């Protein structure tokens, strides 16, 4: 909703609503109740600490050109709640330490992808699970569960901690590519930096090279493959048929003519809309472990939401597609701060 629409629904003038936002004077108790009813957020949310919303200038969006300002605002507001949740979790758990090198000085995105693989000691092998790998390196992964297909993913640094937000309603192959694209932004454009088509293309090139290393492609893929071969081979790197086709062309295993012909076939078969032989969806290791521990400490889903002063469905939105089940029940509370470690095995 716009401010005008929200003010109308709670029965106040726009000027009064803006005054509440600016802290010029408080709303009446009756108005606060209407604000809670209309927004779905508890009354306590409006009297809690001001949540720091991610700055658009310091945030990298996967598909900025196709995104409306309102959609970007929706994503950033969900990001603010994710940062709020992450801070709450950091107070209770020792999450994996951040191991993300600054590769802004690399000569090319391809060189950055090779350098990162060397730093993480994962060689040329395909990444079995991108979410697990990124979590093990200290990247906080959350979901963007908003009705906006144009918002694929975005990333940011907050207090030297990297965050990636993925649209969990996308295919597994698309989500893996989005995660690699945002990883490229995190290591190559660490503090925001320049924006535009060239920067997005660099992140695309990084994602392609990171997911499908040159040596791996050259050792496995045949020269001049047909579409049926691409459909079979895509499971090796768990990428889309279109992404694999693009990578083969980039490493000179397809001529320009073959590349165009294959893309025509990919479009004709609607493989860009519905991926053939889809890969299983990748879920989080960190979030289920956290909520299992919280369960043992007596934290039910409603209790966690109350602690954060947010609706339960907002909590679910941040984990949509990343966990297999909702938070249920609650055990006996135990004191102390838990240590959580995630190990990615290739």
C-alpha positions, -999 to 999 in steps of 0.1 A, spaced: 0 0 0 10 36 -6 10 60 23 -21 76 9 -39 42 8 -28 32 43 -37 66 58 -72 63 42 -77 27 56 -68 38 92 -90 68 89 -65 97 92 -53 125 70 -21 119 51 -5 148 69 -12 132 103 2 99 91 34 116 80 36 133 114 34 99 131 63 87 109 84 118 117 77 116 154 61 150 155 32 137 177 19 102 185 -12 86 171 -42 79 194 -46 45 210 -76 39 187 -55 48 156 -27 25 166 -52 -4 170 -64 4 134 -28 5 122 -22 -29 137 -54 -43 122 -48 -30 87 -11 -39 85 -13 -72 103 16 -62 126 12 -63 164 8 -30 183 43 -36 199 59 -33 165 50 4 162 65 12 196 97 -9 192 131 2 180 133 18 146 144 -9 121 172 0 99 161 -5 63 188 -15 38 199 15 17 191 11 -21 226 26 -28 243 -2 -9 221 -30 -22 227 -50 -54 195 -61 -71 195 -90 -96 171 -74 -121 170 -36 -115 158 -27 -150 125 -48 -147 117 -37 -112 92 -10 -101 101 13 -73 73 -1 -52 86 -37 -57 121 -26 -46 106 -9 -15 88 -42 -7 120 -62 -10 140 -37 11 113 -36 39 114 -74 41 152 -71 42 148 -48 72 128 -75 90 155 -101 81 182 -79 96 160 -76 127 156 -114 129 194 -120 122 204 -97 151 180 -116 174 196 -149 163 232 -136 165 225 -129 202 217 -165 208 239 -184 184 275 -183 171 268 -185 134 295 -195 109 322 -170 106 324 -148 74 350 -160 49 344 -138 19 375 -123 4 376 -88 -12 383 -95 -49 376 -60 -62 411 -59 -77 408 -89 -99 413 -84 -136 380 -100 -147 349 -117 -133 363 -150 -146 395 -144 -126 375 -135 -95 356 -168 -98 388 -188 -101 404 -169 -72 374 -175 -49 373 -212 -57 410 -213 -49 405 -194 -17 377 -218 -6 397 -249 -19 369 -263 -39 389 -269 -71 370 -273 -104 343 -296 -91 306 -286 -95 290 -271 -64 266 -296 -50 245 -272 -30 250 -234 -33 229 -225 -3 249 -249 19 282 -236 6 274 -199 11 260 -205 46 292 -224 55 312 -193 45 291 -170 67 266 -156 42 232 -152 57 206 -165 33 169 -154 35 139 -156 13 121 -129 -6 85 -142 -4 67 -113 -22 44 -114 -52 69 -99 -76 85 -121 -101 107 -92 -112 126 -93 -79 149 -123 -84 174 -117 -57 195 -90 -39 225 -88 -17 242 -64 8 268 -60 34 257 -50 69 283 -45 97 308 -67 77 282 -95 74 271 -105 39 234 -112 32 217 -127 1 180 -127 -4 166 -152 -29 132 -154 -45 123 -190 -34 94 -192 -60 120 -195 -88 133 -228 -101 162 -244 -83 185 -238 -113 175 -201 -114 179 -198 -77 214 -212 -78 224 -188 -106 209 -159 -87 229 -169 -56 261 -170 -76 253 -137 -92 248 -120 -58 280 -137 -46 298 -119 -74 284 -86 -63 295 -93 -27 331 -100 -36 336 -77 -66 314 -47 -56 317 -50 -19 305 -15 -9 279 -9 -35 300 10 -60 289 16 -96 256 5 -109 244 -3 -144 244 -29 -172 282 -34 -171 282 -42 -134 253 -67 -138 270 -83 -168 302 -87 -147 281 -105 -120 265 -127 -147 299 -136 -160 312 -144 -125 281 -166 -118 286 -186 -150 323 -191 -144 318 -200 -107 291 -225 -113 307 -239 -145 345 -237 -142 363 -236 -176 383 -268 -168 352 -287 -157 333 -277 -188 362 -286 -212 368 -320 -195 331 -331 -195 312 -314 -223 316 -325 -259 323 -300 -286 293 -288 -306 266 -306 -285 229 -308 -296 200 -298 -274 194 -333 -261 230 -334 -249 226 -301 -231 195 -314 -213 214 -344 -202 246 -325 -192 228 -297 -172 225 -321 -142 263 -321 -138 264 -284 -129 227 -280 -119 222 -250 -141 196 -242 -167 199 -254 -202 201 -218 -214 229 -210 -189 249 -241 -200 245 -231 -236 258 -196 -229 288 -210 -210 297 -234 -238 297 -205 -262 318 -184 -238 345 -211 -237 345 -215 -275 328 -249 -275 300 -235 -297 303 -213 -327 282 -182 -330 259 -200 -355 255 -231 -333 248 -209 -302 220 -190 -321 205 -222 -334 205 -239 -299 189 -208 -284 161 -209 -310 155 -246 -300 155 -237 -263 129 -210 -269 108 -232 -292 107 -259 -265 98 -232 -238 128 -244 -217 133 -208 -205 98 -210 -190 97 -246 -178 131 -261 -171 135 -298 -183 147 -323 -157 145 -298 -129 170 -301 -101 158 -306 -65 152 -274 -45 181 -264 -23 172 -257 13 191 -243 42 212 -262 68 215 -232 92 178 -223 96 165 -258 105 194 -263 129 186 -229 146 149 -236 149 155 -271 162 177 -256 189 151 -229 197 125 -257 199 146 -273 226 148 -240 245 110 -236 245 106 -212 216 75 -219 196 68 -201 164 43 -177 180 68 -169 208 96 -161 184 72 -138 164 62 -121 197 98 -116 207 104 -99 174 71 -80 174 62 -93 139 34 -114 125 41 -152 123 36 -151 85 65 -126 82 87 -150 100 76 -178 75 82 -155 45 119 -151 54 123 -188 54 99 -197 25 114 -225 4 146 -226 26 132 -249 53 111 -281 48 87 -275 77 74 -247 98 85 -242 134 64 -264 157 60 -269 194 85 -260 221 106 -278 246 123 -269 279 143 -237 280 180 -241 286 205 -213 294 235 -202 274 244 -193 238 246 -221 212 274 -226 187 263 -234 152 287 -247 126 279 -256 89 303 -276 68 299 -279 30 312 -311 16 318 -313 -21 
